[in-house]
Amino acid sequence: LPKQKAQRYEAVKWVMVFAIGVCTGLVGLFVDFFVRLFTQLKFRVVQSSVEECTEKGCLALSLLELLGFNLTFVFLASLLVLIQPIAAGSGIPEIKCYLNGVKVPGVVRLRTVVCKAMGVLFSVAGGLFVGKEGPMIHSGAVVGAGLPQFQSISLRKIQFNFPYFRSDRDKRDFVSAGAAAGVAAAFGAPIGGTLFSLEEGSSFWNQGLTWKVLFCSMAATFTLNFFRSGIQFGSWGSFQLPGLLNFGEFKCSESDKKCHLWTAVDLGFFILMGIIGGLLGATFNCLNKRLAKYRMRNVHPKPKLVRVLESLLLSLTTTVVVFVASMVLGECRQMSSTSHSGNDTLSLQGMSEDVNSSIKTFFCPNETYNDMATLFFNPQESAILQLFHQDGTFSPVTLSLFFLLYFLLSCWTYGISVPSGLFVPSLLCGAAFGRLVANLLKSYIGLDHIYSGTFALIGAAAFLGGVVRMTISLTVILIESTNEITYGLPIMITLMVAKWTGDFFNKGIYDIHVNLRGVPLLEWETEVEMDKLRASDIMEPNLTYVYPHTRIQSLVSILRTTVHHAFPVVTENRGNEREFMKGNQLISNNIKFKKSSILTRAGEQRKRSQSMKSYPSSELRNMCDEHIATEEPPEKEDLLQQMLERRYTPYPNLYPDQSPSEEWTMEERFRPLTFHGLILRSQLVTLLVRGVCYSESQSSASQPRLSHAEMSEDYPRYPDIHDLDLTLLNPRMIVDVTPYMNPSPFAVSPNTHVSQVFNLFRTMGLRHLPVVNAVGEIVGIITRHNLTHEFLQARLRQHYQTI
């Protein structure tokens, strides 16, 4: 029964969403466990070595030990990226592209998630300024794409007959859920994860998806929380550690009655910090873009080993900078003696002990600590906690130097070929900036009521907002990570100001990397001035089409000579057209009434040829030269009359197995085609592979029929036409494509405004949009490429030139 079937489908979907959440949480647990293990091992060895060598004067040996650890880990991370190059970076730009409807090769493969998860734990343990949060989002997305398929290219032998979710739309929904689960596991922020998926990721969203994505995020957060609490505290089922990154509890000490987390006066400072954060973020993005362009020109064309060498060079530089800065530039600061009253909660006590235990006392006498070493010789999460919660002070010089070094090294790091996130380095960089502002306000302006932790948090938000330009999801992620709802307003205002300031100069870092890869990403909406263009201005009138009944040899030649993913199914009903026109006076009158708005492919191509002659940088210039010889009809002649007369002229007889020849005139090449539907490349190849055809002597009714399940059996990897064994096919056989085509795809009129075309294309998640004129003829087709910002800009310039 259809109703039971639908209910079963929905139930399976919920189970899958839960499974994706749990698996993403387990991936996060795996990464966290090994990062913690390797980092503790490394710091324990190096710290004892530094303490010994301080007395003996053999610090070069300690540096070599640290270099040995870091270079080994980074080398392993780089090797994993060589196995699967798409595992480099944070993966957020790739997932953004995928959810926007662009298939990036290899982005959601099993091998990618293995290399990503293993690689990120090595690159974080190797002391690079990278975070593990961005790659968690990518890992979650891969789990979301792969788990409901129950098959993998890497594990071909494992095959389950699982008939559900055999479509791109279902897969995209699961990827949205997986990406949200990744954010939720990383920050312990299920609502933030859902909003991230909605704001940054998906182009296509429906209400049912919201609830499933939130459920998936919750499953990921609590899976991670359950296991981490059990492993670290031994108290299974207590849920004490929400995400991989925990900001601790912001709380004034009870002895200080004047202390407030923030006051209305501070909002002015927060807005200023937002502006500075936006400027710093724009600077970061600008430097990173230049660096990425340099890499694309000079590093990527060279052998792959060069990328590994760059990673090792960066690791070497980072390690030396960290070591030397900690030893030479740090200051000895007095430890604060905070006495904890007995009624303090366990978690606060635990947090304070955690903060105090990560203090480093290199080269400092008793009761003092080295502030630079405390920031550099700790895992990044501990350093962030230090800046948020350490009651002792960090000197302004130390904070300025730390910020500068971290800013430059993070900028160099994002984009090298190791898996690397950007959230944590940006938060740490921003926290140092915020803490610096708090120090300056306290010391030089004498504002005693300031709570340094709040300023560190706002600085972190301002810098991160300036780099990634996320608003609503980042606000919620930070509020959920701090567990402090009173921070909602300052964080929101800071992020908005940072985004507006940064947008004045350039785009967010993820958009910049998407553009550098040349991916046709569709924005949320087009610019207002694009409405000067119509669908006919941006469509592609050179169509490759198939007939309802087409010979096999013709289909094979079309599929082998084009790369299009869909073909219009058309007929040229010339013979009975004249009778039809004569007999039906009403239709004839209707056409006459509509003649002013009728656009034909030939007319459109002629108009373009004319405009292209004055437009030098066009790809269609050759086409214009080709057709100058064809006679241009007088402008004033009735367009409809030309159309009808042209239909009556006998065309070279076009059999299904003939394709248009080079010698045809424009009139022959762009003849009127009545539109019947769209058929996909994957469907045509499936029909050929399964031998769905009939011979000339039979009727089309004798052609075998395939069910929907059989048509989608090979999803997501349909066979390639070039792998097809043609000896098994009789080229004279005919394929009837009408039962398999989509007879009613979304279509637009040639006069539709570009903004309407864009909204339809984006919100419905289309790939092809036929342009059909008033008499049912297809005049062109619009694909994603025709709606990209660059293409529309070029068409607009051309439009102004022809006016």
N, C-alpha and C positions, 0 to 999 in steps of 0.2 A: 504493500500500500504506500502511496506517495507520502502520506502524513507520517507514518511510522518511519519511513526511510529518512525523511527530513529530520525527525527527532533523533534518530540514531546518528545521523551525520553531525548534528549539533552536539550530542553527548560526546562523540569521539573528539570533536574539536576542543571541548573543555578539558578532556583528559590529556590531549596533546599539549595544550597550553600549560597545564600544570607540570607535565613532564619536562617541558622546555625550561620552565622556571627552576625546577629542582636541578636539572643538569647544569644550567648556567651557574647556579649557586655552588655546585660541586667543582666546576672549572675555577671559579673564584677562590674556593678553598684550597685547591691544588696549587694555584699560583702563589697565594698568600703563605701557605705552609712552607714552600721551598724557598721563597724570597726571604722569609724570616730565618729559616735554617741557615742558608748560605751567608746572609748578612751577619748574623750573630757569630758564626764561625770566623768570618773575615775580621770583624771588628775585635773579637776576643784576642785573636792571634796578634793583630797589629797593635792593639792597645797595650798588651803586656810587653810587646817588643819596644814600643815607644817609651814606656815607663822605665824599662831596663836601660835603654840606650840614652835616656836623658842623663843618667848618671855616668855611663861609660863613654858617651860621646860617639855613638855609632849610628846616628840617625839615618845615614844613607842606607844602612841595611834595612831599617824599618820601611823606608820609602820603596826599596826594591821588593820587599815582601808584599806591600800594598799593590805595587804595580803588577806583580806576579798574579795575584788574585784577580785584579780588575781586567787585565789584558786577556787572561784565560776565559773569563766569563763573557766578555764582549766578543771575543773571537768565536765562541760557540754560538752566540746570538746571531752574528753575521753569517755564519755557515748555514744556520737554519733558514735565514732569509734567502740565501743562494738557492736552497732547495725549492722555495716557494716565494718568488720576489714580491708577490702582493701582500705578504705578511709584514712588510716593512711599514713603519709609521704607526699612526694610531688606528687606522682603519675607518675612522668616522667619515672622511670624505667619500670613501668607496661605498659605505653603507648608505650614505645620503644619496649617492647616485643611484644605487640599486632601488631604494625605496621611491625615488623619483621616476623610476621606470626605465633606467638605462642598465643593460646587462654588462657588468664589468667582468671580463673573463676570469674564472677561478676565484671569485671573491667569496663564494659561500661553499667552498669545498672542504672536505674533511682534513685534507693535508694542510690547508690554510690554518685551520683552528689548532692543529697540533703544533705547527711551526710557530704560530702566534703565541700560544700559551707558554710553550717551552722557551721561546725566544725572549719573551718579555720578562720571565723570571731571571734569565741570565743577564739581560741588559740592566735591570733594576739592581740585581745583586752586584753587577760589575761597576757600580758607582757612577753610572752615567746619570745626567740630570733628566731622567724620564720618569713617567708615572705608569702604574699598571692599570689605571682606570679606563683610559681610552681603548686600549686593546680588549678590555673586558666587554665593551660595547660590541666590538667586532666579533668577539668569541660568542657572545650571546646570540648575535644575528646568525652566525653560521650554525649554531645548535638549532635555532628556530627554523632555518631553511632545510637542514638535513634530517632532523629527527622524524618529522611527519612523513618523509618520503620512504623511510625504511630501506634505503639502498644508497650505495655510494660508489663512485667511480674507483676510488682507491681499494674498495673491498668488493670487487665484482662478484665474487662467489656467493656472497651473502645476499640472497634474494627472498623477499617476502611478498606474497601476493596481497598487497594492501591497496584496495581500489580507491581509497579516498584521496582528496586533495591533489588531483592531477591537473592543476591549472596554475598559471602564473599569479593569478589574483590571490588564491589561497596561500601560495608560497609567500607572497609579499606580506600578507597579513601576519603570518607566523614570524617573518623576519622582523616586522615592527614589534611584535611581542618580545622576541629574543633580545633586540637592541634595548628595549625598555628594561628587561630583566638584567641586562648587563650594567646599566646605570644604577639600578636599584641595589644590585649586589655590591657595586663599587662604593656607593656612598651611603648605603642603608636608607635609601630614599625612594620608596615604591611610587609615591605620587609624582615625585620629580622625574622618575624614569618614564612614567606614562606621558607626562607633559613633554619630556625630551623627544620621545618618539613622535608626538603630535607636532611639535614646533619645528624640530630640526629635520626629522626624517621624512615621514610619509607625505606623499602628495595626495593619496587617496585614502579617505578615512570614512568609516561609517560608525553609527552609534553602538552597534553590537560589539565592535572591535574594542571600544574604550574599556568596557567592563572586563573583557578577556585579557587585555593588555595589563590592566591593573592587577588582576588575579595572578597573572604570570609574574609580575614584579614582586608581589607579596610572597609568592612561593619562593622566588630566588632569594629575597632578603632573609626570610625566616629559615631557609635551608642553611644558608651561610652562617647566620647567627647561631643556630642550634649547634652546628658542628664546631665553630670557633670557640663558643663558650665552653663546650664540653672539653675540647682539646687543651685550651689554655688555662681554664680555671678548674677543670675536672668536675664542674657542676652541670651535668647534662640536663637539658630542659630548662635552664635558667635565663637564656636569651639576654646576655649582657653586652654583646659586641655586635651592633647592628650592621655595619658595613666594613669594607676593607679600610676605608678612611674615616677615622672618628675624630671629631673636633673637641671632644671632652665637654665638660659642663662649665658654662660661664656663670660664675657666682661670686658676688662680693664677699670678702671675708667678714664674719659677723662682728669682729671688733671695730671695723671701720663703718661708723654710722653715716658719714657724709657720702659714701660711695654709691653711685648709681651706674647701672650698665651704660645708659646714655641719656642725655637730656635734650630738650628742644634746641638749646644753643649749639649742641654738637652737629645738628643737621646741616648747618652752614658749612662746617668743616668737611662733612661727608660729601656734600655736593662738589666742593673744591677737589676733594680726593677723587671723586668720580671723573672730573674733567682731566686731572693729571693722569689717572688710570687709563682713560680713553686715549690720551696723547702717547703714553708709554706703549699701550697696546698697538696703536697705529705704527709707531716706530718699530716695534718688534716685528709686526707683520711685513712692513716694508723691507726690513733687513732680511727677513726669512725668505721673502719672495725673490729678492736679488740673488740670494745664496742658492735657492732652488733652481733659478734660471742658469746660474753658473754651473751647477751640478749637471743639469740636462745637456748643456753644451760640451762640458769638458770631462765629466766623470762617467756618465752613463754610456756614451759610445765606446768607451775603452773596455778591455776585458773585465770580467766580473771581479777579478781579484783586486782591482783598484778600489772598488767599493769597500771591500773588507779592510784594505789598508787605510782608507779614510776613517773607518770606524775605530781602528786600532790607534791611529794618530790622535783622534778626538779623546779616546780613553786615556792615552798617555798624557795629553795636555791637561785633561780634567783632574787626573790623579795628582799630577805635580802641583797644579794650582791649589787644589784642596790641601795638600800636605804642607806646602810652603806657607800658604795663607794662615793655616791653623798654627804653625810653629812661630811665624815671624810677626804676623799682623794682629794676633789676638791680644786682648787686654785682660788682666786679672781683675775680676769684679768680686765684690763681697757677696757671699751667699746670704739669702734672706732666711731668717729663722722663723718660719711660720709654725706656730703651735696649733695643732688640730684639736678642737674641742671634741669631747667624747660623743656628742650627739650628731657628728657629721655622718653623712651616709657612706656606706661602704664604697660605692662607685667613686665618690669624690676623693675619698682617702686613697683608693687604688690609683686614681688619676694623678694625684699629687705625688704619690710615691713614684709613679711612672715618670713624671716630669723630673723629679729630683734625681732618680736613678740614672737618667740619660745625660746628666751634667758631666762634662769632661774637665778634668783638673790639670791638663798637660802644662808643665812648666810653671805651675802656680803654687804658692805656699799654702799652708793649711787654711781651711775656711774660705778660700777663694776659688774661683773657677775661671777657665779660659773661655771667654764668650764666643770667639770665632770657632774654636774647636768644637764647642757644644753644638753649633749650627752645622758645621761641615762633617764632623765625625759621627754622625747619627744617621739612621734611616730618615728619609724625608718626612715621613709622618711624625716622627719624634721631634724633628726640628720645628715642624708647624705647631705641635703642641707646646714646645718651648716658647715660641713667639706669642702664642695665644694665652698661655697660663703661667709662665715663669714670673714669679714675683720679683726676682732679682732683675737688675737692669742690664741692657745691652748698650754699649756706648754708641753714640751717633756715628762715630767714625767707622766702627765695626759694621754697623748696619748698612751704611752707605757703600762700603767696600764689598760687603757680602752681596748686596743688591746688584751692584754693577757687574761683579764677576758672574753671578748666577744668571743675570739677564743675558749677557753675551754668550755664555756657554750653552744656555738652554736654546738660544736662537740658532746656534750652530748645530745643536743636537737634533732639533726637530727636522726630519727630512733625510737623515743618514739611513743606511740600510740596516737598521735593527728595529724590532718592534718597540714603539715608544709612545707613551701618552703625554699629553700636554697639560692636563688638569693640575696635577700635583706640583710640578715645577712652577707653574703660573701662580698657584696659591701660595707657595713658599716665597716666591719672589715678591708677591703683593703683600704678604704678611710682614716681610721685612720692611717694606716701604711704609706700611701702616704703623708699625711699631716705631719707626723713625719719626713719623709725624707726631705720634703721642709723646715721644721723648722730647722733641723740640718744643711742643706746646707746654709740657710740664716744666722743662728746665728754663726756657727763655721767655715764655709769656706768663708763666706762673699759674696756669689753670690746674689747680690741685684736684678738682673733682673728676678728672678724666680717668676712665678705666682702660688701661693699655690694651687689654684683650679685645675690647670692642673695636678699637682703632686698627688693630692687627687684622681682625676679621674683615672690616670694611675695606682695608687696603687690599686684602686678598681678593675680595669680590670685585673691586674696581679694576684691578689689573687683569684678572681672568675675564671679566666682562669686556674689557678693552681689546683682548686678544680674540676671543671666540664669538663675541657679539650675541650671546644668547640672553634672553630676558626672563620670560616667565618660568621656564624650566630651571634655569640656574638659580633664580630667587628661591624657588621651592626646595631645590636640592640643598642649598646652603641653610635654609631654615630647618629642614629635616635633619641635616647633619649636626646642627648645634642644639637641637631640641629646645629652642628658645624662640617662642612665637613673637616676643616683643621686638626681635630683630627684623621682623618682616618689613616694616616701613623703611628703616635706613638702608637695608640691603636692596630693596626695590628701587628706591630713589637713586642710589649709587649706580646700580647696574644700568638704569635708563640713561642717566647722564653719561656714563662711560660709553654706552652704545652710540648715542647721538654724536658725542665728540669724535669717536673713532670713525663712524660712518662718514663724517665730513671729509676724511682723508682717504680711506680705502675700505675694502671689504674685510669680513672676518677671515681668520686664518684658514678655515676649512673651505670656504668659498674660493679663496685664492688658489688653494691646491687643486680644487676641482677644475678651475679655469685653466691652470697650467697644464692639466692633463688633456685639455680640449674636449671635455665631456659636455654634450648638449643638455645641460641642466635647465629645467624650466623654473623660472622664479614664481612667486605667488601670483603676480599680476603684471600686465604690460604697462608701459608708460602711457600717459594720456595722449601724447602727440601721435602715437601709433594708430589712433583711430582715423587718421587721414588715409590709411591703407585699407583695402578690402581683401576678401579672400582671393579674388582673382589676381591681386598684385603679388601675392606670396606663394601661390600654388605652383606646382610643377606640371606644365602641360604635356611634357614628353612622357607618354604613358606606355608601359609594357602591360598588355592585357591578354586575357585568354577568352576563348569562346565557350559557350555552354557545352558544346560537343567538340572536343579538340583531339587531334591525332597525338599518339604517344611521342612521335619523333619531334613534333612541334613543341610539346610540353618540355621534353628533355632539353631541347635547344634553348628554350626561354629560361629554364632553371639554371642551365650551365653558363649562360652568357650574362646573367644579371645577378645582383645580390639583394634584390628587393625581397621583403618578407611577406608581402601580400600583393595580389593582382586583382584588378577589377574584372568582373565577368561581364562581357558586353556582346551585343549583336549589331550587325549592320543590316537592318531589314530594308534594303533598297527596293527589291522587286515589288513588294506589295505596298510600298509606301505611297506610290503615286495613286493607286486605287483608293487607299485609305484616305488620302487627302481629298480626292474627288468626292468620295462617297459621304464623308462625314463633314457636313457644312459647319456644324457647331464647333468641332475641334479646330477646323481651319480658321474659323473666326476667332477662337480663343488664342490661337497662335498669333494671328495678326494683332490682336489686342496687346499681347505680351511682347511684340517684336522689339520694342524699344529697349527691353531689358535683356534680350537674349544674347548670350555670349557663347561663341563657339571656340573650339580649340584652335582652328585655323586663324580666326580673327584675332584671338589673343596672342598667338605666336607671331602674327604679322605685326601687331602693335609693339610687341617686345622687340622684334627685329629692328623696327624703326628707332625705338628709344635706345637700343643697345649701341647703335652706330655712334651715338653721341656720348656713350658711356664706356670709356676705354677699358676699365678694369673688369670687364665681364667675361664670364666663361662662355657666354653665348655668342661671342663675336664671330666665331667661325660659322656659326649657324646663319648669321645675318648675311655673311658674304655668300654663303651657299645659295641663299634664296633671293638675292638681288635680281637674278634673272627672271624670276616669276613675275608675271604682269601684275601690277598693283591696280585693283579696280578703282574707278573714280569714287571719291569719298561720298559724293552725294547720292549715289545709287542706293536703292532700298536694301538694307542689310538682309531682311527676311527674304526678299525676292532672290538675292544672290544665293541664300541658303537653300531655298527650295529648288532653284534651278540647278545648283550644284549637285543636289541629291539625285536629280534625274539623269545626270550624265553617267554613262556606264563606266564603272571602275574596272581596272584589271581584276579578273575573277580571283577572289581570295579564298583559297581552300584553307581548311584548318591547319594544313601542314606547310603553308607558305607564310613567311614572315615578311614585313615590309622591306622592299629593296632600296638600295642607296639612290637609285635613279628617280625615285618617285618625286613629284613636285610637292610643294607644301600642301596643296589642296588634297592630294592623294594621301599624304602621310597623316594629315590632321583631319581625316574625314569624320563625320558625325558618328558617335557611338552611343547606342542606348544602353543605359546602365542597369544591371540586374542584381549585382551583389559583389561581395568580396570573398576571395578564397586565399587561405594562407599557404605559404611555401611548404610548411610542415605537413599540411593536409595533402597537397599535391604529391609530395615525395612519398607519404604513407600510401596513397592510392596506387602509385607506380610500384612500390615495393610489394604490395599485396596483390598486385595484378588485377585491379578493379578496372575492367574495360570490356568493350564488346566489339565484334567485327562488323564491317560495312554491311554484310549480308543480313545481320540480325537487327532487331530493334533494341533501343536503349533499355527496355524493360528486362532484357536478358542479362544485364550487367549485375554482378554480385553486389550485395548490400553489406556495408560494415556498420556495426553498432558504435555508439559513442565511446564505449569502453575500449573497443578495438582500435578506434582512431587515436585515443589518448594513451594507449598502452606504452608507447616508447617515451612518454614524457619523463624527464625534461630534456632528453637528448634524442632528438629525432635523427634518422639516418641522413647522411649527406648525399646529395645528388651525384657528387663525384665518385662516391664509393659504390654506386649502383652498377650491377652487372647487366649491361645492355643486351648481352646475348640471350638473356631469358625473355626479353620483351620483343614483341612484333611491332615494328615502328608504324605499321599501317592500321593498327587497332585504334579505336576511338574511346576516349574517356568522357563520360557524362559527369560533369562536376556539379550540376545543379543540386543534387541532394545534400552536398557537403558544404556548399558556400553559405555565407551569411547573407540572406536575401534583404535584410533591412538594417544595414549598419547605420551609425550616425552619419549624416551628410549635411553639408551646408550649401547655401546658394552663393553664387559668385559675388553677390553684392554685400555679403555679411561683413560687418566691421571686424577688424582683427581682434579687438578685445573680446568679442563674443566667441570667435573661433578659439581663442586662447583658453577662455574659461571652460568651454565645452571640452576641449582636448584634455585639459589638465584635471578637471574634476571627475571626468568619466574614465580617466586612465587609458586614453586611446593611444594607438600607435599609427593609425592611418585614418584620414578624414577625407572622403571623396567630396569633390565640389561638383554639384549637379545643377544644370541650368533649368530654365522654366519648362523645357519640353522633354525633360528626363534624360538628357544626354550628359555623359560625364565629360567635364572640360578640364579637369586636373585633379591632383591629389595633394593633400597637405600631410607632411610627416613632422616628427619632432624637430628635425633639422630646420624646417621652414619657420619654426616659432622661436628659435634661439635669439637672444638679444642681438648678437652680431649680425645675423641674417636680416632681422627686421630693420636694424640701423642702415644696412647697405641698401635695402629696398626703399627705405624712406628717403635716403639721399638721391637715389635714382628718380623717385617720384618728384622730388623738388626740381631736379634737373629737366624733367620732361614737361613740367608745367609751363 
